[in-house]
Amino acid sequence: MDKLRQEYLLSYDVENNKIRTGIFRELGKYGLRAVQKSVFWGYLTQAELAAIKRYLTASLESSDKVFITQSNFNRRGQSYFLGHGTGEFTDWPESDVI
C-alpha cells in the first residue's frame, strides 16, 4: 500500500435517509468499503480525508454523528474480527482505489 495512504475506520449515525444515502455513495467514491450499513473501512490520503470531512461538515444535521479513526487491521497489532473474517480487511490493488 502507498505510504501516503493511512488506514481508516469511519462510522456514522445519520437520521435523514437522503443525507445517509449521499454519505454512503460519497465514501464509496473514495474507495472505502462498507463493512456494515454505516461503517466503512479503507485507505485515504490526507487530502481525501480532508475532502470527506468537508463533505460531511456541509451535509450533516445537528443531531447526526460521525466517528473517524485510524485503524490497524492490516498491521501486526491488536485487531479483533468478531463477526468478520480477516479477509474483509485486506489490501486491494491500487488500481481499485478511486
mmCIF file of the C-alpha atoms, coordinates in Angstrom:
data_MODEL
# 
_entry.id   MODEL 
# 
loop_
_atom_site.group_PDB 
_atom_site.id 
_atom_site.type_symbol 
_atom_site.label_atom_id 
_atom_site.label_alt_id 
_atom_site.label_comp_id 
_atom_site.label_asym_id 
_atom_site.label_entity_id 
_atom_site.label_seq_id 
_atom_site.pdbx_PDB_ins_code 
_atom_site.Cartn_x 
_atom_site.Cartn_y 
_atom_site.Cartn_z 
_atom_site.occupancy 
_atom_site.B_iso_or_equiv 
_atom_site.pdbx_formal_charge 
_atom_site.auth_seq_id 
_atom_site.auth_comp_id 
_atom_site.auth_asym_id 
_atom_site.auth_atom_id 
_atom_site.pdbx_PDB_model_num 
ATOM 1  C CA . MET A 1 1  ? 0.000   0.000   0.000  1.00 0.00 ? 1  MET A CA 1 
ATOM 2  C CA . ASP A 1 2  ? 1.137   3.507   -0.817 1.00 0.00 ? 2  ASP A CA 1 
ATOM 3  C CA . LYS A 1 3  ? 2.888   5.126   2.160  1.00 0.00 ? 3  LYS A CA 1 
ATOM 4  C CA . LEU A 1 4  ? 0.811   8.275   1.642  1.00 0.00 ? 4  LEU A CA 1 
ATOM 5  C CA . ARG A 1 5  ? -2.370  6.389   2.465  1.00 0.00 ? 5  ARG A CA 1 
ATOM 6  C CA . GLN A 1 6  ? -3.427  5.644   6.018  1.00 0.00 ? 6  GLN A CA 1 
ATOM 7  C CA . GLU A 1 7  ? -5.959  3.017   7.053  1.00 0.00 ? 7  GLU A CA 1 
ATOM 8  C CA . TYR A 1 8  ? -9.232  4.423   8.489  1.00 0.00 ? 8  TYR A CA 1 
ATOM 9  C CA . LEU A 1 9  ? -12.452 3.174   10.020 1.00 0.00 ? 9  LEU A CA 1 
ATOM 10 C CA . LEU A 1 10 ? -15.447 5.502   9.709  1.00 0.00 ? 10 LEU A CA 1 
ATOM 11 C CA . SER A 1 11 ? -18.926 5.094   11.156 1.00 0.00 ? 11 SER A CA 1 
ATOM 12 C CA . TYR A 1 12 ? -21.923 7.362   11.152 1.00 0.00 ? 12 TYR A CA 1 
ATOM 13 C CA . ASP A 1 13 ? -25.361 7.755   12.691 1.00 0.00 ? 13 ASP A CA 1 
ATOM 14 C CA . VAL A 1 14 ? -27.491 9.875   10.358 1.00 0.00 ? 14 VAL A CA 1 
ATOM 15 C CA . GLU A 1 15 ? -31.284 10.113  10.607 1.00 0.00 ? 15 GLU A CA 1 
ATOM 16 C CA . ASN A 1 16 ? -32.177 11.644  7.228  1.00 0.00 ? 16 ASN A CA 1 
ATOM 17 C CA . ASN A 1 17 ? -32.389 8.951   4.522  1.00 0.00 ? 17 ASN A CA 1 
ATOM 18 C CA . LYS A 1 18 ? -31.327 11.290  1.703  1.00 0.00 ? 18 LYS A CA 1 
ATOM 19 C CA . ILE A 1 19 ? -28.254 12.507  3.603  1.00 0.00 ? 19 ILE A CA 1 
ATOM 20 C CA . ARG A 1 20 ? -27.368 8.966   4.702  1.00 0.00 ? 20 ARG A CA 1 
ATOM 21 C CA . THR A 1 21 ? -27.589 7.670   1.115  1.00 0.00 ? 21 THR A CA 1 
ATOM 22 C CA . GLY A 1 22 ? -25.437 10.562  -0.088 1.00 0.00 ? 22 GLY A CA 1 
ATOM 23 C CA . ILE A 1 23 ? -22.780 9.792   2.519  1.00 0.00 ? 23 ILE A CA 1 
ATOM 24 C CA . PHE A 1 24 ? -22.794 6.106   1.570  1.00 0.00 ? 24 PHE A CA 1 
ATOM 25 C CA . ARG A 1 25 ? -22.213 6.991   -2.103 1.00 0.00 ? 25 ARG A CA 1 
ATOM 26 C CA . GLU A 1 26 ? -19.612 9.666   -1.356 1.00 0.00 ? 26 GLU A CA 1 
ATOM 27 C CA . LEU A 1 27 ? -17.493 7.350   0.793  1.00 0.00 ? 27 LEU A CA 1 
ATOM 28 C CA . GLY A 1 28 ? -17.585 4.716   -1.937 1.00 0.00 ? 28 GLY A CA 1 
ATOM 29 C CA . LYS A 1 29 ? -16.162 7.253   -4.399 1.00 0.00 ? 29 LYS A CA 1 
ATOM 30 C CA . TYR A 1 30 ? -13.014 7.370   -2.258 1.00 0.00 ? 30 TYR A CA 1 
ATOM 31 C CA . GLY A 1 31 ? -12.590 3.603   -2.376 1.00 0.00 ? 31 GLY A CA 1 
ATOM 32 C CA . LEU A 1 32 ? -13.828 2.995   1.158  1.00 0.00 ? 32 LEU A CA 1 
ATOM 33 C CA . ARG A 1 33 ? -15.628 -0.316  1.633  1.00 0.00 ? 33 ARG A CA 1 
ATOM 34 C CA . ALA A 1 34 ? -18.837 -0.772  3.579  1.00 0.00 ? 34 ALA A CA 1 
ATOM 35 C CA . VAL A 1 35 ? -18.320 -3.450  6.230  1.00 0.00 ? 35 VAL A CA 1 
ATOM 36 C CA . GLN A 1 36 ? -21.763 -2.687  7.672  1.00 0.00 ? 36 GLN A CA 1 
ATOM 37 C CA . LYS A 1 37 ? -24.518 -0.326  6.535  1.00 0.00 ? 37 LYS A CA 1 
ATOM 38 C CA . SER A 1 38 ? -22.952 2.704   8.197  1.00 0.00 ? 38 SER A CA 1 
ATOM 39 C CA . VAL A 1 39 ? -19.392 1.513   8.859  1.00 0.00 ? 39 VAL A CA 1 
ATOM 40 C CA . PHE A 1 40 ? -16.679 1.972   6.246  1.00 0.00 ? 40 PHE A CA 1 
ATOM 41 C CA . TRP A 1 41 ? -13.049 0.883   6.102  1.00 0.00 ? 41 TRP A CA 1 
ATOM 42 C CA . GLY A 1 42 ? -10.201 1.669   3.738  1.00 0.00 ? 42 GLY A CA 1 
ATOM 43 C CA . TYR A 1 43 ? -7.184  3.755   2.912  1.00 0.00 ? 43 TYR A CA 1 
ATOM 44 C CA . LEU A 1 44 ? -7.163  7.527   2.445  1.00 0.00 ? 44 LEU A CA 1 
ATOM 45 C CA . THR A 1 45 ? -4.598  10.206  1.754  1.00 0.00 ? 45 THR A CA 1 
ATOM 46 C CA . GLN A 1 46 ? -4.680  13.297  3.949  1.00 0.00 ? 46 GLN A CA 1 
ATOM 47 C CA . ALA A 1 47 ? -6.240  15.223  1.044  1.00 0.00 ? 47 ALA A CA 1 
ATOM 48 C CA . GLU A 1 48 ? -9.004  12.623  0.650  1.00 0.00 ? 48 GLU A CA 1 
ATOM 49 C CA . LEU A 1 49 ? -9.659  12.655  4.384  1.00 0.00 ? 49 LEU A CA 1 
ATOM 50 C CA . ALA A 1 50 ? -9.896  16.460  4.339  1.00 0.00 ? 50 ALA A CA 1 
ATOM 51 C CA . ALA A 1 51 ? -12.337 16.322  1.394  1.00 0.00 ? 51 ALA A CA 1 
ATOM 52 C CA . ILE A 1 52 ? -14.529 13.774  3.200  1.00 0.00 ? 52 ILE A CA 1 
ATOM 53 C CA . LYS A 1 53 ? -14.530 15.900  6.358  1.00 0.00 ? 53 LYS A CA 1 
ATOM 54 C CA . ARG A 1 54 ? -15.563 18.972  4.333  1.00 0.00 ? 54 ARG A CA 1 
ATOM 55 C CA . TYR A 1 55 ? -18.356 16.988  2.664  1.00 0.00 ? 55 TYR A CA 1 
ATOM 56 C CA . LEU A 1 56 ? -19.615 15.655  5.990  1.00 0.00 ? 56 LEU A CA 1 
ATOM 57 C CA . THR A 1 57 ? -19.463 19.067  7.685  1.00 0.00 ? 57 THR A CA 1 
ATOM 58 C CA . ALA A 1 58 ? -21.558 20.557  4.886  1.00 0.00 ? 58 ALA A CA 1 
ATOM 59 C CA . SER A 1 59 ? -24.043 17.650  4.819  1.00 0.00 ? 59 SER A CA 1 
ATOM 60 C CA . LEU A 1 60 ? -24.732 16.702  8.431  1.00 0.00 ? 60 LEU A CA 1 
ATOM 61 C CA . GLU A 1 61 ? -27.591 17.952  10.552 1.00 0.00 ? 61 GLU A CA 1 
ATOM 62 C CA . SER A 1 62 ? -27.133 18.922  14.205 1.00 0.00 ? 62 SER A CA 1 
ATOM 63 C CA . SER A 1 63 ? -28.262 15.523  15.558 1.00 0.00 ? 63 SER A CA 1 
ATOM 64 C CA . ASP A 1 64 ? -26.005 13.474  13.227 1.00 0.00 ? 64 ASP A CA 1 
ATOM 65 C CA . LYS A 1 65 ? -22.755 11.882  14.357 1.00 0.00 ? 65 LYS A CA 1 
ATOM 66 C CA . VAL A 1 66 ? -19.644 10.632  12.539 1.00 0.00 ? 66 VAL A CA 1 
ATOM 67 C CA . PHE A 1 67 ? -16.678 8.804   14.015 1.00 0.00 ? 67 PHE A CA 1 
ATOM 68 C CA . ILE A 1 68 ? -13.412 8.624   12.034 1.00 0.00 ? 68 ILE A CA 1 
ATOM 69 C CA . THR A 1 69 ? -10.341 6.883   13.400 1.00 0.00 ? 69 THR A CA 1 
ATOM 70 C CA . GLN A 1 70 ? -7.128  5.465   12.071 1.00 0.00 ? 70 GLN A CA 1 
ATOM 71 C CA . SER A 1 71 ? -7.164  1.692   12.204 1.00 0.00 ? 71 SER A CA 1 
ATOM 72 C CA . ASN A 1 72 ? -4.532  -1.008  12.012 1.00 0.00 ? 72 ASN A CA 1 
ATOM 73 C CA . PHE A 1 73 ? -6.324  -4.098  10.742 1.00 0.00 ? 73 PHE A CA 1 
ATOM 74 C CA . ASN A 1 74 ? -3.522  -4.796  8.291  1.00 0.00 ? 74 ASN A CA 1 
ATOM 75 C CA . ARG A 1 75 ? -0.677  -4.190  10.697 1.00 0.00 ? 75 ARG A CA 1 
ATOM 76 C CA . ARG A 1 76 ? 0.531   -6.537  13.365 1.00 0.00 ? 76 ARG A CA 1 
ATOM 77 C CA . GLY A 1 77 ? -1.242  -5.025  16.326 1.00 0.00 ? 77 GLY A CA 1 
ATOM 78 C CA . GLN A 1 78 ? -4.269  -5.720  18.431 1.00 0.00 ? 78 GLN A CA 1 
ATOM 79 C CA . SER A 1 79 ? -7.097  -6.079  15.946 1.00 0.00 ? 79 SER A CA 1 
ATOM 80 C CA . TYR A 1 80 ? -10.114 -8.237  16.609 1.00 0.00 ? 80 TYR A CA 1 
ATOM 81 C CA . PHE A 1 81 ? -12.541 -9.510  13.983 1.00 0.00 ? 81 PHE A CA 1 
ATOM 82 C CA . LEU A 1 82 ? -15.780 -10.531 15.662 1.00 0.00 ? 82 LEU A CA 1 
ATOM 83 C CA . GLY A 1 83 ? -18.370 -11.462 13.086 1.00 0.00 ? 83 GLY A CA 1 
ATOM 84 C CA . HIS A 1 84 ? -15.981 -10.599 10.254 1.00 0.00 ? 84 HIS A CA 1 
ATOM 85 C CA . GLY A 1 85 ? -13.348 -12.667 8.519  1.00 0.00 ? 85 GLY A CA 1 
ATOM 86 C CA . THR A 1 86 ? -9.878  -11.168 8.293  1.00 0.00 ? 86 THR A CA 1 
ATOM 87 C CA . GLY A 1 87 ? -10.258 -11.362 4.515  1.00 0.00 ? 87 GLY A CA 1 
ATOM 88 C CA . GLU A 1 88 ? -12.663 -8.413  4.677  1.00 0.00 ? 88 GLU A CA 1 
ATOM 89 C CA . PHE A 1 89 ? -9.812  -6.181  5.826  1.00 0.00 ? 89 PHE A CA 1 
ATOM 90 C CA . THR A 1 90 ? -7.143  -6.988  3.286  1.00 0.00 ? 90 THR A CA 1 
ATOM 91 C CA . ASP A 1 91 ? -5.347  -4.693  0.919  1.00 0.00 ? 91 ASP A CA 1 
ATOM 92 C CA . TRP A 1 92 ? -6.650  -4.339  -2.603 1.00 0.00 ? 92 TRP A CA 1 
ATOM 93 C CA . PRO A 1 93 ? -4.766  -3.376  -5.752 1.00 0.00 ? 93 PRO A CA 1 
ATOM 94 C CA . GLU A 1 94 ? -4.041  0.321   -6.015 1.00 0.00 ? 94 GLU A CA 1 
ATOM 95 C CA . SER A 1 95 ? -5.950  0.376   -9.310 1.00 0.00 ? 95 SER A CA 1 
ATOM 96 C CA . ASP A 1 96 ? -9.158  -0.408  -7.383 1.00 0.00 ? 96 ASP A CA 1 
ATOM 97 C CA . VAL A 1 97 ? -8.844  2.718   -5.244 1.00 0.00 ? 97 VAL A CA 1 
ATOM 98 C CA . ILE A 1 98 ? -10.515 5.789   -6.729 1.00 0.00 ? 98 ILE A CA 1 
# 
